Amino acid sequence: MLQSIERKDATTAAHTWRVVLYTRTMAERAGLKPEFIERLTHAAALHDIGKLEIPDEILQKPGKLTDVEYAVIQTHSAAGHAWLKALGETDELVLQLVRHHHERMDGTGYPDHLQGDEIPEPARYFAVIDSFDALTSVRPYRTDVGAAAAERAIVELNSKRETWYCDESVDLLTDLYRSGAIDWILDYCNDRCELPPHRPASPGVFPAAVLGRGGTSNGLRTGRR
């Protein structure tokens, strides 16, 4: 499944592996047990798997998305959750993180508009990691990465504590950054590296268990086909 993401969109693939590294580093700093860290790693790696259902022209659009296009992007978390359930995933940690990593503490997130402690704890913590990487990655409207981008990201995350992000997660990531524990990720896994040419995923790389007739996925249509 992750190879399918890499074939579809190299930017999403790079983001996926960075958040895996951030997640493991944060979990180790929090003193979590190894088996729980493995489950978190699995969930972090799969968090954007629903983007396989997003049309290429939206996912890779170089400019600002329209409201309609952004609404399509927002379907990826619920789509990923449904897809994993169809594949037989039973780990609630994985399913909850994939579905709820874009929820916000004030209820303005998606897909279910959960608030505060209604948001599963792994998803609350991962939301900060996901946003930090997005804020320190190259975008059509932002080309800087590294320390300057990280400083701005930390300021933004702290400005939205309690409204978008939980306090504990912001504090933990801020501490990791200030201590230098994630410098190696920022320095050696950033978007300065040249990305390989885009290669659209073919229907053949999708898991057969969730493919319907004609190579479309069961129940996960977003207007792609």
C-alpha positions as CSV (number, residue, x, y, z in Angstrom):
1,M,0.0,0.0,0.0
2,L,2.8,2.4,0.8
3,Q,4.5,1.6,-2.5
4,S,1.2,2.6,-4.1
5,I,1.4,6.0,-2.4
6,E,5.0,6.4,-3.6
7,R,4.0,5.6,-7.2
8,K,1.1,8.0,-7.0
9,D,2.7,11.0,-5.3
10,A,6.4,11.3,-4.3
11,T,5.6,14.3,-2.0
12,T,3.1,12.3,0.0
13,A,5.5,9.4,0.2
14,A,8.3,11.7,1.6
15,H,5.9,13.1,4.1
16,T,4.8,9.7,5.2
17,W,8.3,8.5,6.1
18,R,9.2,11.7,7.9
19,V,6.2,11.5,10.1
20,V,7.0,7.9,10.9
21,L,10.4,9.1,12.1
22,Y,8.9,11.9,14.2
23,T,6.3,9.5,15.6
24,R,8.9,7.0,16.8
25,T,11.1,9.7,18.2
26,M,8.2,11.3,20.2
27,A,7.0,7.9,21.4
28,E,10.4,6.9,22.6
29,R,10.8,10.3,24.4
30,A,7.4,9.6,26.1
31,G,8.7,6.3,27.3
32,L,6.1,4.1,25.6
33,K,6.5,0.3,25.4
34,P,8.1,-1.1,22.3
35,E,5.0,-3.0,21.2
36,F,3.0,0.2,21.4
37,I,5.6,2.1,19.4
38,E,5.3,-0.5,16.7
39,R,1.6,0.0,16.5
40,L,2.0,3.8,16.4
41,T,4.6,3.4,13.6
42,H,2.2,1.2,11.6
43,A,-0.6,3.8,12.1
44,A,1.7,6.8,11.1
45,A,2.8,5.0,8.0
46,L,-0.8,4.4,6.9
47,H,-2.3,7.7,8.0
48,D,-2.6,9.2,4.4
49,I,-3.4,5.9,2.6
50,G,-6.8,7.4,1.7
51,K,-5.1,9.8,-0.6
52,L,-4.8,6.9,-3.1
53,E,-8.5,7.8,-3.8
54,I,-7.8,11.5,-4.5
55,P,-7.6,12.5,-8.2
56,D,-4.0,13.3,-9.3
57,E,-5.1,16.7,-10.6
58,I,-6.2,17.7,-7.1
59,L,-3.5,15.9,-5.0
60,Q,-0.7,17.4,-7.1
61,K,-2.2,20.7,-8.0
62,P,0.6,23.3,-7.8
63,G,-1.6,26.2,-6.8
64,K,-4.2,26.9,-4.1
65,L,-7.1,24.5,-4.0
66,T,-10.7,25.6,-4.6
67,D,-13.3,25.0,-1.8
68,V,-14.6,22.0,-3.9
69,E,-11.1,20.6,-4.3
70,Y,-10.3,21.0,-0.6
71,A,-13.6,19.2,0.2
72,V,-12.3,16.2,-1.9
73,I,-9.0,16.3,-0.1
74,Q,-10.8,16.1,3.2
75,T,-12.4,12.7,2.2
76,H,-9.0,11.0,2.5
77,S,-9.1,10.3,6.2
78,A,-12.5,8.6,6.2
79,A,-11.6,6.8,2.9
80,G,-8.4,5.4,4.5
81,H,-10.3,4.2,7.5
82,A,-12.9,2.5,5.4
83,W,-10.2,0.9,3.2
84,L,-8.3,-0.5,6.1
85,K,-11.4,-2.0,7.6
86,A,-12.2,-3.6,4.3
87,L,-8.8,-5.1,4.3
88,G,-9.4,-6.6,7.8
89,E,-7.5,-4.2,10.0
90,T,-8.6,-4.7,13.6
91,D,-6.2,-2.5,15.6
92,E,-8.3,0.3,16.9
93,L,-5.2,2.5,17.4
94,V,-4.4,2.3,13.7
95,L,-8.0,2.8,12.6
96,Q,-8.6,5.8,14.9
97,L,-5.4,7.6,14.0
98,V,-6.1,7.2,10.3
99,R,-9.7,8.5,10.6
100,H,-9.1,11.2,13.2
101,H,-5.7,12.8,12.5
102,H,-7.3,15.9,11.1
103,E,-9.7,16.5,14.0
104,R,-9.2,19.7,16.0
105,M,-9.6,20.3,19.7
106,D,-12.3,22.9,19.1
107,G,-14.3,20.6,16.8
108,T,-13.5,22.4,13.5
109,G,-11.6,19.5,12.1
110,Y,-12.8,16.5,10.0
111,P,-14.3,14.0,9.3
112,D,-16.4,13.8,12.5
113,H,-15.9,17.2,14.1
114,L,-14.8,15.6,17.4
115,Q,-13.8,17.9,20.3
116,G,-11.2,17.7,23.0
117,D,-11.0,14.3,24.7
118,E,-13.5,12.9,22.2
119,I,-10.5,12.7,19.8
120,P,-8.6,9.5,20.4
121,E,-5.3,10.2,22.2
122,P,-3.0,8.8,19.4
123,A,-4.8,11.0,16.9
124,R,-4.4,14.1,19.1
125,Y,-0.7,13.5,19.4
126,F,-0.2,12.7,15.8
127,A,-2.0,15.8,14.6
128,V,0.8,17.9,15.8
129,I,3.4,15.8,14.1
130,D,1.5,15.8,10.9
131,S,1.1,19.6,10.9
132,F,4.8,20.2,11.9
133,D,6.0,18.2,8.9
134,A,3.5,20.0,6.6
135,L,4.8,23.4,7.9
136,T,8.4,22.4,7.4
137,S,8.0,20.9,3.9
138,V,8.2,22.6,0.5
139,R,4.9,23.8,-1.0
140,P,4.0,25.8,-4.1
141,Y,3.7,28.9,-1.8
142,R,6.7,28.1,0.5
143,T,10.2,26.9,-0.5
144,D,12.2,27.1,2.7
145,V,12.9,24.1,5.0
146,G,15.2,23.5,7.9
147,A,15.7,25.6,11.0
148,A,13.9,28.8,9.9
149,A,10.8,26.8,8.8
150,A,10.9,24.8,12.0
151,E,11.0,27.9,14.2
152,R,7.9,29.3,12.4
153,A,6.2,25.9,12.7
154,I,6.8,25.7,16.5
155,V,5.4,29.3,16.9
156,E,2.3,28.4,14.9
157,L,1.7,25.2,16.7
158,N,2.0,26.9,20.1
159,S,-0.4,29.7,18.9
160,K,-3.1,27.1,18.2
161,R,-2.7,25.0,21.3
162,E,-6.1,24.2,22.9
163,T,-8.0,25.4,19.8
164,W,-6.5,23.0,17.2
165,Y,-3.9,21.0,19.1
166,C,-3.7,19.4,22.6
167,D,-1.3,21.0,25.1
168,E,0.7,17.9,25.9
169,S,1.5,17.1,22.3
170,V,2.6,20.6,21.5
171,D,4.8,20.6,24.6
172,L,6.4,17.3,23.7
173,L,7.1,18.2,20.1
174,T,8.4,21.6,21.2
175,D,10.7,20.0,23.7
176,L,12.0,17.5,21.1
177,Y,12.8,20.3,18.7
178,R,14.5,22.6,21.3
179,S,16.6,19.7,22.5
180,G,17.8,18.9,19.0
181,A,16.4,15.4,19.1
182,I,14.7,15.8,15.7
183,D,17.4,17.9,14.0
184,W,18.6,14.8,12.0
185,I,15.2,14.4,10.5
186,L,15.0,18.1,9.5
187,D,18.5,18.1,8.2
188,Y,18.7,14.8,6.3
189,C,15.1,13.9,5.3
190,N,13.9,17.3,4.0
191,D,12.5,18.4,0.7
192,R,15.9,19.8,-0.6
193,C,16.4,16.3,-2.0
194,E,15.3,16.0,-5.7
195,L,12.2,14.0,-6.0
196,P,11.9,11.2,-8.6
197,P,9.7,11.8,-11.6
198,H,5.9,11.3,-11.0
199,R,4.7,7.8,-11.9
200,P,0.9,7.4,-11.7
201,A,-0.2,4.3,-9.9
202,S,-1.8,1.7,-12.1
203,P,-4.9,-0.2,-10.9
204,G,-2.7,-3.3,-10.6
205,V,-0.9,-2.1,-7.6
206,F,-4.1,-1.7,-5.4
207,P,-4.9,-4.6,-3.0
208,A,-7.2,-7.0,-4.8
209,A,-9.4,-7.3,-1.6
210,V,-10.7,-3.8,-2.0
211,L,-11.0,-3.6,-5.8
212,G,-14.4,-3.8,-7.3
213,R,-15.4,-4.4,-10.9
214,G,-13.5,-2.4,-13.4
215,G,-10.7,-1.7,-10.9
216,T,-12.5,0.7,-8.7
217,S,-12.4,0.5,-4.9
218,N,-15.5,-0.5,-3.1
219,G,-17.3,2.4,-1.4
220,L,-14.4,4.8,-1.7
221,R,-15.4,6.9,-4.7
222,T,-14.4,10.6,-4.6
223,G,-15.1,11.6,-8.2
224,R,-11.7,10.2,-9.4
225,R,-13.4,7.9,-12.0
